Amino acid sequence: PGFTVSEMPGEIFGLLGPNGAGKSTTLRMIAGLMVPDAGTIEVCGIDSTKEPERARSTIGYLSTDLSVYNRFTPRELLKLFGEFQGVDAAVAERRGLHLLERLHMAEFADVKMEGFSGGQKQKVSIARALLHDPKVVIFDEPTTGLDVLTAKTVLDLLRIMKAEGRSVIVSTHVMPMVEAICDRVGIIFEGTLHGDASPREILDRWGVKTLDEVFFQLVADKERGVA
């Protein structure tokens, strides 16, 4: 099974699906971290299967792994990753502090991260993913485990990324979030991409009121042998 999907600049695409459906694997392939068995992936006109490093330079990828280097402060970590990504030290410092301010973390810029909460680590990971000013932003489950205020901060940042003309891809289980911020949605189920339309169009197509109900219907169709 496989599927085709494309995204335009200034658009938020929501990738949905049950656990084990392949959302994270799909995002990792788009990000150039895994090679697909078949097919091609183009990011900003670059074939990520042939030029993964060049493709990765255009992508800001946030995984579900919240590991950070606890012995560092956010400022130190961002400086280090700036060097890895070839960003000028002064530029990395300026961008890093700007991102920390956007994420309400500036006051913790010089605090060792060993005592940070999950939400604080998530914010630092987001700043790290965006440090090289990527054109494409890929966030895998960005609000999982976050409190309401931290989740709102992340969603506000995603809206800013969209307004700046970036292409944003986000996977999540939080359906209200999808309906609130996504321009288009695709649902991976049994190796097939369903939907690939606006949340409203998908709800109308299935004749339901919530995206959760679309999931239930896909499962029911499978059990009846329809899907």
N, C-alpha and C positions, 0 to 999 in steps of 0.2 A: 504494500500500500504506500501511497505517497500523495502529495498535493502541491499545488502551486498557489503562492500568495505574493502580492507586491504591496509596497507602501510608498506613499508620497511624503515629501517634506512637510512639516507642520501638521502632522497627523498622529494620533495616538491609536495604536492597534492593540486590542486585547486578545491574548491567546488563552483560551480556557480549555478545561478538560479534567476528567477525574484523575486521581493519583495513579501514576503508572501509564498514563496515556501517551507520554512522550513530549510534554511541554518543555521541560528543562533540557532534554536532549536536543530538541529542535532549536532552542535558543542558543545552546552551546555550539551547534553547527553553524548557525547564522553568525555567531561571534568569532568563528574561525578556530574554536578550541577542539572541535571534533570534525572528522571528515565523513561526509555521508557515503553510504554504500553505493548510491546511484544519484543521478541528477546533479544540478548545479545550484550554487548560491551566489548571487551578485549583491555586493554592498557598495553603493555609490559608484556603480559601473565596474567594480573590481570583482573578479572571480575569486571568492574566498577559498575555494578548494585548490586553486593554483597559486594564489598569492596571499596566504593566510596572514602573514605579518603586515603586509600593506593594508589589507582589509581591516585588521584589528586596530590599525592606527586611526581609523575613522569611527570606531565603535567605543562607546562607554558601556561596559558590561557589569551588572551587579548580580552576583549569584546568591543562592540561598545560604552560602557559607559565610557566617558572621565572624570568622576568625580574623583578628587584627593582632598586630605585634604589641603585646601589652607593655613591653618595656619602653615603648616610644610614646611621645605626645602626638596629638593629631598634627601639629605643625611639622614635627620631625618626620612622621610617616609620609605626609604629603610631599615634603621635600624629597624624600627618598624615592617615592614613586614617580615624581617629576623627572628625576634623573634617569630612571629606568625607561621612561617614555620619551626621552630626548627633549624635554621642555626646559627652556632656559630657567636657571635657578630663581632669578628675580621674578619672572613671569609666573613660575610655579608658586612662589610665596604669595604673590598678589592674588592669583586665582584661588589658591587654597583658602586664604583668609576670607575672600569674598564668598566662597561656597559655604564655609563654616558659618558666616554671618547669615546667609540665606536659610541655613538649617538650624539657626538659633544655637550654635555651638561655639561661637567666637570666644566666650568666656572660659571655655575648656581647652583652648588651643595649646596651652602649655602645661596641661595636666596629664600625668601618665595614665594610659588607658586601662591599666590592670583593674581598676575599680569601676569601670564604666558599665552602665546597664546595657541590656540588649538594644534598646532604642538608640542610645548614644553611639554604640558601635555601628549600628546600621547607618546612622547619619555620617559617620566618618567614612564608612565603606562607600556611601553614595558620593561624597566629596572626592574620594580617590578615583571612582569610576568616571567622574566628569572633569578631572583635572586637566586633561589634554584637549579640552574643548571639542568633543566628538560631534560629528554630524548625525550619528545614529546612536540612540540610547536604548539599551536593552536591560530591563529590570525584571528579575525572576522573583516573584512573590515579595514585592518590596515592603508590604505593610504587615506581613505575618508576624504575630507576636508583639506588635507595637501597641502602645496605648493610643487612645483616641486623638490626643493632641499631636503626638509624634506622627501618627498616620496622616493627619491633616497637613502637617508640614511637608511630608513626602508628596502628597497629592498636589499641593500648591506648587511644588517645584516641578512636577511633571507638566502642569499647565504652563508654567513659565518656559520649559523646554519646548513645548509645542508652539507657544507664541513667538519664540526665537527662530522658528522654522526648522527645528530638528525633527527627525523621524523617531518616534517613540514606540517601542514594543514592550508590552508589560504582560506578564502572566500572573494570574491571581485566582483565588477561590472566593474572593469577596465580591459578590455580584452587585450590591449597591454601588460599589466603587466603579465597577465596569460601566454600569448604566449612567454614572455621573460624569465620567471623564473620557470614555473611549468613543472615537469617531466610527471605528469599525471593530467588529468582533468576529473571531473564528473559533470554533469549538472542535478540538481534536477528540474523536471518538472512534475506536476500533480502526485506527490508522487512516481515517478519512477526515478531512476538514469540512465541517458543516458551517453554514452561515456565510461568513466573509461579507458582512453587510453591517449597517448601523444597528445598534441595539434595538431601536424602534422597528426597523424593517424585519429583524429576526423575530421579535415578539409578534408582529403582525402576521408573518409567514407561518408561524406555528400556531397562531391563534391563542396565545397565552399572555399572562400579565407580568411574569418575571422570568429571568434567564434560568433560575433554578428549575422552573417547570419545563424548559426546553431539555435540560439534562434528563429529567424524569421521563420525558416522552421518548428520548433517544433510547434509554434503557428499556422502556416498555416495548418499543418497536423491535428492538433486538430480541427480546424474549418471545415476541410473537412471530419472529422470523421475517419482519418487514424490512429491518435495516440490514 
